[in-house]
């Protein structure tokens, strides 16, 4: 049974982010991924993993990197280069997805 939010905790790895997205997104319209970049199990390849899950499932995803943590700026720039929006807070990410939904936009 999936619950919202899905918390993969600070011990979550890049692969855990992928698994959580691919298991949850079929049941939801979109996702906000809050990346804990200060952990030793999350690396710079997080951006590629999030983008791959988003593309495979064709669902909108927005990200939020907790600033001040190791890799935060690098991962944020990487997800943006891959076409996934990154926001300074989870609230702003949710608002952006709400605007996307209200405007009727979908991923192609």
C-alpha positions as CSV (number, residue, x, y, z in Angstrom):
1,X,0.0,0.0,0.0
2,X,1.4,3.4,-1.0
3,X,1.1,6.4,1.3
4,X,1.6,10.0,0.5
5,X,4.2,11.3,1.2
6,X,6.7,8.5,0.5
7,X,9.7,9.0,2.8
8,X,12.8,7.1,1.7
9,X,14.7,8.7,4.6
10,X,18.2,10.0,4.8
11,X,19.6,6.6,4.1
12,X,17.9,6.4,0.7
13,X,20.2,6.0,-2.3
14,X,19.9,7.0,-5.9
15,X,18.3,3.7,-6.7
16,X,15.8,4.2,-3.9
17,X,14.7,7.4,-5.5
18,X,14.2,5.6,-8.8
19,X,12.3,2.7,-7.2
20,X,10.0,5.1,-5.2
21,X,9.2,7.1,-8.3
22,X,8.5,4.1,-10.6
23,X,6.4,2.4,-8.0
24,X,4.4,5.5,-6.9
25,X,3.9,7.6,-10.1
26,X,1.6,5.2,-11.8
27,X,-0.8,5.9,-8.9
28,X,-0.5,9.7,-8.9
29,X,-0.7,12.6,-11.3
30,X,2.7,14.1,-10.5
31,X,5.5,14.1,-7.9
32,X,7.6,16.5,-5.9
33,X,11.0,14.9,-5.2
34,X,12.8,16.4,-2.3
35,X,16.4,15.4,-2.7
36,X,18.5,15.1,0.4
37,X,21.9,15.8,-1.2
38,X,23.8,15.9,2.1
39,X,23.7,12.1,2.5
40,X,26.5,9.8,1.4
41,X,24.1,7.5,-0.5
42,X,22.8,10.2,-2.9
43,X,25.2,11.2,-5.6
44,X,25.4,13.6,-8.6
45,X,23.7,10.9,-10.7
46,X,20.4,11.5,-8.9
47,X,19.4,13.9,-11.6
48,X,19.7,11.3,-14.3
49,X,17.7,8.8,-12.2
50,X,14.9,11.2,-11.6
51,X,14.8,12.2,-15.2
52,X,14.7,8.6,-16.4
53,X,11.8,7.8,-14.1
54,X,9.9,10.9,-15.2
55,X,10.5,10.1,-18.9
56,X,9.6,6.4,-18.6
57,X,6.3,7.1,-16.8
58,X,5.4,10.3,-18.7
59,X,4.4,12.1,-15.5
60,X,5.4,15.6,-14.4
61,X,8.0,15.8,-11.7
62,X,9.3,18.9,-9.9
63,X,12.3,18.8,-7.5
64,X,13.5,20.6,-4.5
65,X,17.1,20.4,-3.3
66,X,17.6,21.3,0.3
67,X,20.1,24.1,0.0
68,X,23.3,24.2,2.0
69,X,23.9,20.5,1.7
70,X,26.6,18.8,-0.3
71,X,25.9,18.5,-4.0
72,X,22.7,20.5,-3.8
73,X,23.7,23.1,-6.5
74,X,25.2,20.5,-8.7
75,X,22.2,18.2,-8.6
76,X,19.8,21.2,-9.1
77,X,21.7,22.3,-12.2
78,X,21.8,18.8,-13.5
79,X,18.0,18.2,-13.2
80,X,17.3,21.6,-14.8
81,X,19.6,20.6,-17.8
82,X,17.6,17.4,-18.1
83,X,14.3,19.4,-18.3
84,X,13.1,18.9,-14.8
85,X,12.2,22.0,-12.8
86,X,14.0,22.6,-9.5
87,X,12.5,24.9,-6.9
88,X,13.9,26.4,-3.7
89,X,11.1,24.9,-1.5
90,X,8.7,22.1,-1.7
91,X,5.8,24.6,-1.5
92,X,6.9,26.3,-4.7
93,X,7.3,23.0,-6.4
94,X,3.7,22.0,-5.5
95,X,2.4,25.4,-6.7
96,X,4.2,25.0,-10.0
97,X,2.7,21.5,-10.5
98,X,-0.8,22.9,-9.6
99,X,-0.5,25.6,-12.3
100,X,0.6,22.9,-14.8
101,X,-2.5,20.8,-13.9
102,X,-4.9,23.7,-13.9
103,X,-3.7,24.8,-17.3
104,X,-4.3,21.4,-18.7
105,X,-0.7,20.8,-19.8
106,X,0.5,17.3,-20.2
107,X,3.8,15.7,-21.0
108,X,4.3,14.5,-24.6
